Amino acid sequence: MATVYLGLGSNIGPQKKNLLKAINKLARLDIKIKKISGMYESTFEGYSKIFGISIPAPWPPVLNCALQADTDYSPFEVLQRILQIEKSLGRFRVCGMSNLPRIIDIDILFYNDMIITHRMLTVPHARLHIRPFVLVPLAEIAPNFRHPVFNKSVMELLGELQKKGVKNWPKLV
């Protein structure tokens, strides 16, 4: 059995309800949830890319959480189930468009201590170490988990962001 850490986010519609629906659907798919962080709100400060053009926008705040689960599914099977859940909740993906508001977003942050680089899946998540909205909820449930690429704990990665003066820290809601 493998341990998987997932990051969930929503910034369209009833965000808390969207996250809870996704968590319930994960649990019904033999993904045994062990820990769930609190829900954290942060502002979206990035740019959306639409067909390669960066467009700033006043997007709605994002509600995020993290969870730890046990599963017998492979990383690619977990990804397949995550995509099914996102689609069932109304998420759609458009080629050439990224970072748009979404009903639900579920990312595999870690899968055991595996390192996977594939066109469909990168584990650990490629940008988790620079995202306070991922690290803060993850630190709540797995502060000592070590990033297999950087060989640093989640708390150490979070501390590095604080030292760099990163802004937009999520707040617990």
Backbone as JSON Lines, residues from 0, in Angstrom:
{"i":0,"aa":"M","n":[0.84,-1.18,0.0],"ca":[0.0,0.0,0.0],"c":[0.89,1.24,0.0]}
{"i":1,"aa":"A","n":[0.52,2.23,-0.79],"ca":[1.3,3.46,-0.92],"c":[0.62,4.6,-0.17]}
{"i":2,"aa":"T","n":[1.43,5.57,0.24],"ca":[0.91,6.8,0.82],"c":[1.0,7.88,-0.23]}
{"i":3,"aa":"V","n":[-0.12,8.56,-0.43],"ca":[-0.19,9.63,-1.41],"c":[-0.64,10.91,-0.7]}
{"i":4,"aa":"Y","n":[-0.04,12.02,-1.09],"ca":[-0.45,13.33,-0.59],"c":[-1.06,14.09,-1.76]}
{"i":5,"aa":"L","n":[-2.24,14.61,-1.55],"ca":[-2.96,15.34,-2.58],"c":[-3.2,16.77,-2.14]}
{"i":6,"aa":"G","n":[-3.16,17.69,-3.09],"ca":[-3.53,19.08,-2.87],"c":[-4.82,19.34,-3.62]}
{"i":7,"aa":"L","n":[-5.78,19.97,-2.96],"ca":[-7.07,20.28,-3.59],"c":[-7.3,21.78,-3.53]}
{"i":8,"aa":"G","n":[-7.93,22.3,-4.58],"ca":[-8.24,23.72,-4.62],"c":[-9.5,23.99,-5.4]}
{"i":9,"aa":"S","n":[-10.15,25.11,-5.07],"ca":[-11.37,25.53,-5.77],"c":[-11.48,27.04,-5.69]}
{"i":10,"aa":"N","n":[-11.86,27.67,-6.79],"ca":[-12.15,29.1,-6.75],"c":[-13.34,29.5,-7.61]}
{"i":11,"aa":"I","n":[-14.25,28.56,-7.82],"ca":[-15.52,28.84,-8.5],"c":[-16.62,28.17,-7.68]}
{"i":12,"aa":"G","n":[-17.72,28.87,-7.54],"ca":[-18.89,28.28,-6.89],"c":[-18.71,28.12,-5.4]}
{"i":13,"aa":"P","n":[-19.46,27.21,-4.8],"ca":[-19.34,26.98,-3.36],"c":[-18.07,26.18,-3.08]}
{"i":14,"aa":"Q","n":[-16.99,26.9,-2.83],"ca":[-15.66,26.29,-2.77],"c":[-15.54,25.19,-1.72]}
{"i":15,"aa":"K","n":[-15.99,25.45,-0.52],"ca":[-15.88,24.45,0.54],"c":[-16.66,23.2,0.16]}
{"i":16,"aa":"K","n":[-17.84,23.39,-0.39],"ca":[-18.67,22.26,-0.82],"c":[-17.97,21.48,-1.94]}
{"i":17,"aa":"N","n":[-17.33,22.2,-2.86],"ca":[-16.6,21.54,-3.95],"c":[-15.47,20.66,-3.4]}
{"i":18,"aa":"L","n":[-14.73,21.19,-2.42],"ca":[-13.63,20.42,-1.83],"c":[-14.17,19.19,-1.1]}
{"i":19,"aa":"L","n":[-15.25,19.37,-0.34],"ca":[-15.82,18.24,0.4],"c":[-16.37,17.17,-0.54]}
{"i":20,"aa":"K","n":[-16.99,17.59,-1.64],"ca":[-17.48,16.61,-2.62],"c":[-16.31,15.8,-3.2]}
{"i":21,"aa":"A","n":[-15.23,16.49,-3.53],"ca":[-14.06,15.8,-4.09],"c":[-13.48,14.81,-3.08]}
{"i":22,"aa":"I","n":[-13.38,15.22,-1.82],"ca":[-12.85,14.34,-0.78],"c":[-13.74,13.12,-0.63]}
{"i":23,"aa":"N","n":[-15.05,13.31,-0.63],"ca":[-15.98,12.17,-0.52],"c":[-15.85,11.23,-1.7]}
{"i":24,"aa":"K","n":[-15.7,11.77,-2.9],"ca":[-15.54,10.93,-4.09],"c":[-14.23,10.15,-4.04]}
{"i":25,"aa":"L","n":[-13.17,10.77,-3.55],"ca":[-11.9,10.05,-3.41],"c":[-12.06,8.87,-2.46]}
{"i":26,"aa":"A","n":[-12.73,9.11,-1.35],"ca":[-12.92,8.05,-0.34],"c":[-13.73,6.88,-0.89]}
{"i":27,"aa":"R","n":[-14.64,7.16,-1.8],"ca":[-15.45,6.08,-2.38],"c":[-14.7,5.29,-3.45]}
{"i":28,"aa":"L","n":[-13.53,5.75,-3.83],"ca":[-12.74,5.07,-4.86],"c":[-11.56,4.29,-4.27]}
{"i":29,"aa":"D","n":[-11.71,3.81,-3.07],"ca":[-10.65,3.03,-2.42],"c":[-9.36,3.83,-2.24]}
{"i":30,"aa":"I","n":[-9.5,5.1,-2.03],"ca":[-8.38,5.94,-1.62],"c":[-8.67,6.25,-0.15]}
{"i":31,"aa":"K","n":[-7.96,5.57,0.74],"ca":[-8.27,5.61,2.17],"c":[-7.66,6.84,2.82]}
{"i":32,"aa":"I","n":[-8.49,7.82,3.08],"ca":[-8.02,9.1,3.62],"c":[-7.65,8.94,5.08]}
{"i":33,"aa":"K","n":[-6.43,9.37,5.42],"ca":[-5.91,9.27,6.78],"c":[-5.92,10.62,7.49]}
{"i":34,"aa":"K","n":[-5.58,11.68,6.78],"ca":[-5.52,13.03,7.38],"c":[-6.01,14.04,6.36]}
{"i":35,"aa":"I","n":[-6.69,15.07,6.85],"ca":[-7.12,16.19,6.01],"c":[-6.75,17.47,6.74]}
{"i":36,"aa":"S","n":[-6.13,18.39,6.03],"ca":[-5.77,19.67,6.63],"c":[-7.02,20.55,6.76]}
{"i":37,"aa":"G","n":[-6.84,21.66,7.42],"ca":[-7.87,22.68,7.4],"c":[-7.95,23.28,6.01]}
{"i":38,"aa":"M","n":[-8.93,24.15,5.81],"ca":[-9.09,24.82,4.51],"c":[-8.5,26.22,4.61]}
{"i":39,"aa":"Y","n":[-7.71,26.55,3.61],"ca":[-6.97,27.8,3.6],"c":[-7.36,28.63,2.38]}
{"i":40,"aa":"E","n":[-7.52,29.93,2.59],"ca":[-7.88,30.83,1.49],"c":[-6.68,31.68,1.13]}
{"i":41,"aa":"S","n":[-6.47,31.84,-0.16],"ca":[-5.41,32.74,-0.64],"c":[-5.9,33.41,-1.91]}
{"i":42,"aa":"T","n":[-5.27,34.51,-2.23],"ca":[-5.62,35.19,-3.47],"c":[-4.79,34.61,-4.6]}
{"i":43,"aa":"F","n":[-5.36,34.64,-5.78],"ca":[-4.65,34.18,-6.96],"c":[-3.89,35.37,-7.51]}
{"i":44,"aa":"E","n":[-2.57,35.29,-7.47],"ca":[-1.75,36.43,-7.9],"c":[-1.04,36.18,-9.22]}
{"i":45,"aa":"G","n":[-1.34,35.1,-9.85],"ca":[-0.63,34.76,-11.08],"c":[-1.27,35.33,-12.31]}
{"i":46,"aa":"Y","n":[-0.85,34.81,-13.4],"ca":[-1.39,35.16,-14.7],"c":[-1.97,33.9,-15.31]}
{"i":47,"aa":"S","n":[-3.06,34.07,-16.0],"ca":[-3.59,32.94,-16.75],"c":[-2.99,32.99,-18.13]}
{"i":48,"aa":"K","n":[-2.69,31.83,-18.64],"ca":[-2.17,31.75,-20.0],"c":[-3.26,31.21,-20.89]}
{"i":49,"aa":"I","n":[-3.62,32.01,-21.85],"ca":[-4.62,31.61,-22.83],"c":[-3.94,31.61,-24.18]}
{"i":50,"aa":"F","n":[-3.77,30.41,-24.7],"ca":[-3.08,30.22,-25.98],"c":[-1.73,30.91,-26.0]}
{"i":51,"aa":"G","n":[-1.0,30.78,-24.89],"ca":[0.36,31.31,-24.81],"c":[0.46,32.77,-24.45]}
{"i":52,"aa":"I","n":[-0.66,33.45,-24.24],"ca":[-0.65,34.87,-23.89],"c":[-0.99,34.99,-22.41]}
{"i":53,"aa":"S","n":[-0.12,35.69,-21.64],"ca":[-0.36,35.87,-20.22],"c":[-1.35,37.0,-20.0]}
{"i":54,"aa":"I","n":[-2.4,36.71,-19.26],"ca":[-3.46,37.68,-19.01],"c":[-3.66,37.84,-17.51]}
{"i":55,"aa":"P","n":[-3.35,39.04,-16.96],"ca":[-3.63,39.24,-15.53],"c":[-5.13,39.37,-15.33]}
{"i":56,"aa":"A","n":[-5.61,38.92,-14.19],"ca":[-7.05,39.01,-13.94],"c":[-7.32,39.04,-12.45]}
{"i":57,"aa":"P","n":[-8.37,39.69,-12.06],"ca":[-8.76,39.66,-10.65],"c":[-9.58,38.4,-10.36]}
{"i":58,"aa":"W","n":[-8.91,37.25,-10.27],"ca":[-9.6,36.0,-10.05],"c":[-10.14,35.94,-8.63]}
{"i":59,"aa":"P","n":[-11.18,35.15,-8.41],"ca":[-11.7,34.97,-7.05],"c":[-10.66,34.29,-6.16]}
{"i":60,"aa":"P","n":[-10.78,34.46,-4.83],"ca":[-9.85,33.76,-3.92],"c":[-9.95,32.25,-4.12]}
{"i":61,"aa":"V","n":[-8.89,31.57,-3.76],"ca":[-8.82,30.11,-3.89],"c":[-8.9,29.5,-2.49]}
{"i":62,"aa":"L","n":[-9.67,28.43,-2.36],"ca":[-9.73,27.67,-1.12],"c":[-8.96,26.38,-1.36]}
{"i":63,"aa":"N","n":[-7.97,26.11,-0.51],"ca":[-7.1,24.94,-0.67],"c":[-7.08,24.09,0.59]}
{"i":64,"aa":"C","n":[-6.8,22.81,0.41],"ca":[-6.52,21.91,1.52],"c":[-5.6,20.81,1.0]}
{"i":65,"aa":"A","n":[-5.09,20.01,1.9],"ca":[-4.25,18.88,1.53],"c":[-4.74,17.66,2.29]}
{"i":66,"aa":"L","n":[-4.47,16.5,1.72],"ca":[-4.84,15.28,2.43],"c":[-3.78,14.21,2.23]}
{"i":67,"aa":"Q","n":[-3.75,13.3,3.19],"ca":[-2.88,12.12,3.13],"c":[-3.79,10.91,3.01]}
{"i":68,"aa":"A","n":[-3.46,10.0,2.11],"ca":[-4.28,8.81,1.93],"c":[-3.39,7.6,1.63]}
{"i":69,"aa":"D","n":[-3.96,6.45,1.88],"ca":[-3.31,5.2,1.5],"c":[-4.07,4.62,0.31]}
{"i":70,"aa":"T","n":[-3.34,4.0,-0.6],"ca":[-3.98,3.43,-1.78],"c":[-3.17,2.27,-2.32]}
{"i":71,"aa":"D","n":[-3.88,1.38,-2.99],"ca":[-3.22,0.3,-3.73],"c":[-3.06,0.68,-5.2]}
{"i":72,"aa":"Y","n":[-3.62,1.82,-5.59],"ca":[-3.51,2.26,-6.98],"c":[-2.1,2.75,-7.27]}
{"i":73,"aa":"S","n":[-1.67,2.57,-8.5],"ca":[-0.4,3.14,-8.96],"c":[-0.57,4.65,-9.08]}
{"i":74,"aa":"P","n":[0.52,5.4,-9.2],"ca":[0.39,6.85,-9.38],"c":[-0.47,7.21,-10.6]}
{"i":75,"aa":"F","n":[-0.33,6.46,-11.68],"ca":[-1.11,6.76,-12.88],"c":[-2.58,6.41,-12.7]}
{"i":76,"aa":"E","n":[-2.86,5.38,-11.92],"ca":[-4.25,5.06,-11.61],"c":[-4.87,6.12,-10.71]}
{"i":77,"aa":"V","n":[-4.09,6.64,-9.76],"ca":[-4.58,7.74,-8.92],"c":[-4.89,8.95,-9.81]}
{"i":78,"aa":"L","n":[-3.98,9.26,-10.71],"ca":[-4.2,10.38,-11.63],"c":[-5.48,10.19,-12.43]}
{"i":79,"aa":"Q","n":[-5.69,8.99,-12.96],"ca":[-6.89,8.7,-13.74],"c":[-8.15,8.95,-12.9]}
{"i":80,"aa":"R","n":[-8.15,8.51,-11.67],"ca":[-9.32,8.69,-10.8],"c":[-9.52,10.16,-10.44]}
{"i":81,"aa":"I","n":[-8.43,10.87,-10.23],"ca":[-8.51,12.31,-9.94],"c":[-9.16,13.04,-11.12]}
{"i":82,"aa":"L","n":[-8.71,12.73,-12.32],"ca":[-9.27,13.38,-13.51],"c":[-10.76,13.06,-13.67]}
{"i":83,"aa":"Q","n":[-11.15,11.83,-13.33],"ca":[-12.57,11.46,-13.39],"c":[-13.38,12.28,-12.38]}
{"i":84,"aa":"I","n":[-12.84,12.44,-11.18],"ca":[-13.53,13.21,-10.15],"c":[-13.66,14.67,-10.58]}
{"i":85,"aa":"E","n":[-12.57,15.26,-11.07],"ca":[-12.62,16.65,-11.52],"c":[-13.7,16.82,-12.59]}
{"i":86,"aa":"K","n":[-13.72,15.92,-13.55],"ca":[-14.71,15.99,-14.63],"c":[-16.13,15.84,-14.08]}
{"i":87,"aa":"S","n":[-16.33,14.91,-13.15],"ca":[-17.66,14.67,-12.59],"c":[-18.18,15.89,-11.82]}
{"i":88,"aa":"L","n":[-17.26,16.71,-11.31],"ca":[-17.65,17.91,-10.56],"c":[-17.76,19.15,-11.46]}
{"i":89,"aa":"G","n":[-17.51,18.97,-12.76],"ca":[-17.69,20.08,-13.69],"c":[-16.42,20.75,-14.17]}
{"i":90,"aa":"R","n":[-15.26,20.19,-13.83],"ca":[-14.0,20.75,-14.31],"c":[-13.8,20.35,-15.76]}
{"i":91,"aa":"F","n":[-13.4,21.31,-16.56],"ca":[-13.04,20.98,-17.94],"c":[-11.68,21.58,-18.23]}
{"i":92,"aa":"R","n":[-10.95,20.92,-19.06],"ca":[-9.6,21.35,-19.43],"c":[-9.62,21.72,-20.91]}
{"i":93,"aa":"V","n":[-8.95,22.82,-21.22],"ca":[-8.87,23.29,-22.59],"c":[-7.4,23.39,-22.96]}
{"i":94,"aa":"C","n":[-7.01,22.7,-23.99],"ca":[-5.63,22.73,-24.45],"c":[-5.22,24.17,-24.76]}
{"i":95,"aa":"G","n":[-4.05,24.59,-24.28],"ca":[-3.57,25.94,-24.54],"c":[-4.0,26.95,-23.51]}
{"i":96,"aa":"M","n":[-4.81,26.53,-22.53],"ca":[-5.28,27.45,-21.5],"c":[-4.91,26.88,-20.12]}
{"i":97,"aa":"S","n":[-4.28,27.69,-19.29],"ca":[-3.89,27.21,-17.97],"c":[-4.15,28.27,-16.91]}
{"i":98,"aa":"N","n":[-4.17,27.83,-15.68],"ca":[-4.36,28.71,-14.52],"c":[-5.65,29.51,-14.56]}
{"i":99,"aa":"L","n":[-6.68,28.93,-15.13],"ca":[-7.98,29.58,-15.11],"c":[-8.72,29.21,-13.84]}
{"i":100,"aa":"P","n":[-9.72,30.01,-13.44],"ca":[-10.54,29.61,-12.3],"c":[-11.13,28.22,-12.56]}
{"i":101,"aa":"R","n":[-11.31,27.47,-11.48],"ca":[-11.81,26.11,-11.64],"c":[-12.66,25.7,-10.45]}
{"i":102,"aa":"I","n":[-13.62,24.86,-10.75],"ca":[-14.5,24.32,-9.71],"c":[-13.68,23.47,-8.75]}
{"i":103,"aa":"I","n":[-12.82,22.64,-9.31],"ca":[-11.99,21.77,-8.48],"c":[-10.67,21.51,-9.2]}
{"i":104,"aa":"D","n":[-9.62,21.43,-8.42],"ca":[-8.31,21.06,-8.94],"c":[-7.72,20.11,-7.9]}
{"i":105,"aa":"I","n":[-7.29,18.94,-8.35],"ca":[-6.67,17.96,-7.45],"c":[-5.32,17.59,-8.03]}
{"i":106,"aa":"D","n":[-4.28,17.77,-7.23],"ca":[-2.92,17.47,-7.67],"c":[-2.3,16.41,-6.78]}
{"i":107,"aa":"I","n":[-1.55,15.52,-7.39],"ca":[-0.72,14.59,-6.63],"c":[0.54,15.37,-6.23]}
{"i":108,"aa":"L","n":[0.74,15.53,-4.93],"ca":[1.91,16.25,-4.44],"c":[3.08,15.3,-4.25]}
{"i":109,"aa":"F","n":[2.82,14.19,-3.55],"ca":[3.82,13.15,-3.34],"c":[3.13,11.79,-3.46]}
{"i":110,"aa":"Y","n":[3.88,10.81,-3.9],"ca":[3.42,9.42,-3.91],"c":[4.58,8.62,-3.34]}
{"i":111,"aa":"N","n":[4.42,8.2,-2.06],"ca":[5.56,7.65,-1.32],"c":[6.74,8.6,-1.5]}
{"i":112,"aa":"D","n":[7.91,8.07,-1.78],"ca":[9.05,8.95,-2.06],"c":[9.47,8.81,-3.52]}
{"i":113,"aa":"M","n":[8.49,8.47,-4.36],"ca":[8.77,8.25,-5.78],"c":[9.06,9.56,-6.5]}
{"i":114,"aa":"I","n":[9.87,9.45,-7.54],"ca":[10.14,10.55,-8.45],"c":[9.69,10.08,-9.82]}
{"i":115,"aa":"I","n":[8.73,10.79,-10.39],"ca":[8.18,10.43,-11.7],"c":[8.23,11.66,-12.59]}
{"i":116,"aa":"T","n":[8.82,11.49,-13.75],"ca":[8.83,12.56,-14.75],"c":[8.3,11.96,-16.04]}
{"i":117,"aa":"H","n":[7.06,12.28,-16.33],"ca":[6.37,11.72,-17.48],"c":[5.51,12.84,-18.06]}
{"i":118,"aa":"R","n":[5.21,12.78,-19.32],"ca":[4.43,13.86,-19.94],"c":[3.05,14.02,-19.31]}
{"i":119,"aa":"M","n":[2.54,12.95,-18.7],"ca":[1.22,13.0,-18.08],"c":[1.27,13.28,-16.57]}
{"i":120,"aa":"L","n":[2.42,13.05,-15.95],"ca":[2.48,13.14,-14.5],"c":[3.9,13.43,-14.02]}
{"i":121,"aa":"T","n":[4.0,14.42,-13.14],"ca":[5.27,14.73,-12.49],"c":[5.04,14.63,-10.98]}
{"i":122,"aa":"V","n":[5.82,13.77,-10.34],"ca":[5.75,13.59,-8.89],"c":[7.18,13.58,-8.37]}
{"i":123,"aa":"P","n":[7.47,14.37,-7.33],"ca":[6.63,15.31,-6.64],"c":[6.14,16.41,-7.58]}
{"i":124,"aa":"H","n":[5.04,17.04,-7.16],"ca":[4.48,18.13,-7.97],"c":[5.59,19.14,-8.24]}
{"i":125,"aa":"A","n":[5.7,19.56,-9.48],"ca":[6.84,20.36,-9.92],"c":[6.97,21.72,-9.22]}
{"i":126,"aa":"R","n":[5.87,22.32,-8.75],"ca":[5.94,23.66,-8.18],"c":[5.51,23.73,-6.71]}
{"i":127,"aa":"L","n":[5.32,22.59,-6.08],"ca":[4.83,22.65,-4.69],"c":[5.78,23.4,-3.77]}
{"i":128,"aa":"H","n":[7.07,23.34,-4.02],"ca":[8.07,23.96,-3.14],"c":[8.08,25.49,-3.21]}
{"i":129,"aa":"I","n":[7.37,26.08,-4.17],"ca":[7.32,27.54,-4.27],"c":[5.91,28.08,-4.04]}
{"i":130,"aa":"R","n":[5.02,27.23,-3.57],"ca":[3.63,27.62,-3.39],"c":[3.19,27.53,-1.93]}
{"i":131,"aa":"P","n":[3.08,28.68,-1.26],"ca":[2.63,28.63,0.13],"c":[1.23,28.05,0.27]}
{"i":132,"aa":"F","n":[0.37,28.24,-0.74],"ca":[-0.99,27.72,-0.64],"c":[-1.03,26.19,-0.7]}
{"i":133,"aa":"V","n":[0.08,25.57,-1.1],"ca":[0.21,24.11,-1.05],"c":[0.96,23.69,0.21]}
{"i":134,"aa":"L","n":[2.06,24.38,0.5],"ca":[2.91,23.98,1.62],"c":[2.27,24.19,2.98]}
{"i":135,"aa":"V","n":[1.5,25.26,3.15],"ca":[0.9,25.52,4.47],"c":[-0.07,24.4,4.87]}
{"i":136,"aa":"P","n":[-1.06,24.03,4.02],"ca":[-1.91,22.91,4.43],"c":[-1.15,21.58,4.51]}
{"i":137,"aa":"L","n":[-0.18,21.39,3.63],"ca":[0.61,20.16,3.67],"c":[1.42,20.06,4.96]}
{"i":138,"aa":"A","n":[1.96,21.19,5.41],"ca":[2.73,21.21,6.66],"c":[1.86,20.86,7.86]}
{"i":139,"aa":"E","n":[0.59,21.15,7.77],"ca":[-0.32,20.82,8.87],"c":[-0.44,19.3,9.06]}
{"i":140,"aa":"I","n":[-0.42,18.55,7.96],"ca":[-0.62,17.1,8.05],"c":[0.66,16.28,7.89]}
{"i":141,"aa":"A","n":[1.71,16.87,7.32],"ca":[2.95,16.11,7.06],"c":[4.18,17.01,7.17]}
{"i":142,"aa":"P","n":[4.38,17.64,8.32],"ca":[5.48,18.61,8.43],"c":[6.87,18.0,8.22]}
{"i":143,"aa":"N","n":[7.03,16.73,8.54],"ca":[8.34,16.1,8.46],"c":[8.56,15.26,7.21]}
{"i":144,"aa":"F","n":[7.54,15.2,6.33],"ca":[7.72,14.43,5.1],"c":[8.82,15.08,4.27]}
{"i":145,"aa":"R","n":[9.72,14.27,3.78],"ca":[10.88,14.79,3.04],"c":[10.63,14.74,1.53]}
{"i":146,"aa":"H","n":[10.87,15.87,0.91],"ca":[10.77,15.98,-0.55],"c":[11.89,15.12,-1.13]}
{"i":147,"aa":"P","n":[11.57,14.13,-1.95],"ca":[12.6,13.2,-2.43],"c":[13.61,13.81,-3.4]}
{"i":148,"aa":"V","n":[13.31,14.93,-4.0],"ca":[14.26,15.58,-4.91],"c":[15.18,16.52,-4.13]}
{"i":149,"aa":"F","n":[14.58,17.38,-3.28],"ca":[15.36,18.38,-2.54],"c":[15.9,17.87,-1.21]}
{"i":150,"aa":"N","n":[15.43,16.69,-0.78],"ca":[15.82,16.11,0.5],"c":[15.63,17.1,1.65]}
{"i":151,"aa":"K","n":[14.48,17.78,1.64],"ca":[14.11,18.72,2.69],"c":[12.7,18.4,3.13]}
{"i":152,"aa":"S","n":[12.43,18.63,4.42],"ca":[11.08,18.41,4.92],"c":[10.14,19.5,4.41]}
{"i":153,"aa":"V","n":[8.86,19.22,4.51],"ca":[7.86,20.21,4.11],"c":[8.07,21.49,4.93]}
{"i":154,"aa":"M","n":[8.36,21.35,6.22],"ca":[8.6,22.54,7.06],"c":[9.84,23.31,6.62]}
{"i":155,"aa":"E","n":[10.88,22.6,6.21],"ca":[12.09,23.28,5.73],"c":[11.78,24.05,4.45]}
{"i":156,"aa":"L","n":[10.99,23.46,3.54],"ca":[10.61,24.16,2.31],"c":[9.78,25.4,2.62]}
{"i":157,"aa":"L","n":[8.89,25.27,3.59],"ca":[8.07,26.4,4.0],"c":[8.94,27.5,4.61]}
{"i":158,"aa":"G","n":[9.9,27.11,5.44],"ca":[10.83,28.08,6.03],"c":[11.63,28.83,4.98]}
{"i":159,"aa":"E","n":[12.02,28.14,3.92],"ca":[12.76,28.81,2.84],"c":[11.91,29.88,2.17]}
{"i":160,"aa":"L","n":[10.63,29.61,1.99],"ca":[9.73,30.62,1.4],"c":[9.62,31.82,2.32]}
{"i":161,"aa":"Q","n":[9.52,31.57,3.62],"ca":[9.43,32.68,4.58],"c":[10.69,33.53,4.52]}
{"i":162,"aa":"K","n":[11.85,32.9,4.44],"ca":[13.12,33.64,4.37],"c":[13.21,34.47,3.1]}
{"i":163,"aa":"K","n":[12.61,33.98,2.03],"ca":[12.64,34.71,0.75],"c":[11.64,35.86,0.74]}
{"i":164,"aa":"G","n":[10.82,35.96,1.78],"ca":[9.85,37.05,1.85],"c":[8.65,36.86,0.93]}
{"i":165,"aa":"V","n":[8.32,35.61,0.65],"ca":[7.18,35.34,-0.21],"c":[5.92,35.89,0.43]}
{"i":166,"aa":"K","n":[5.1,36.54,-0.37],"ca":[3.86,37.11,0.13],"c":[2.69,36.17,-0.2]}
{"i":167,"aa":"N","n":[1.5,36.58,0.14],"ca":[0.27,35.85,-0.16],"c":[0.19,34.54,0.6]}
{"i":168,"aa":"W","n":[0.42,34.59,1.91],"ca":[0.28,33.4,2.74],"c":[-1.18,33.1,2.91]}
{"i":169,"aa":"P","n":[-1.57,31.86,2.77],"ca":[-3.0,31.51,2.94],"c":[-3.4,31.64,4.39]}
{"i":170,"aa":"K","n":[-4.68,31.94,4.6],"ca":[-5.2,32.01,5.97],"c":[-6.22,30.9,6.17]}
{"i":171,"aa":"L","n":[-6.21,30.33,7.36],"ca":[-7.15,29.27,7.72],"c":[-8.55,29.86,7.81]}
{"i":172,"aa":"V","n":[-9.51,29.21,7.17],"ca":[-10.9,29.7,7.23],"c":[-11.81,28.68,7.87]}
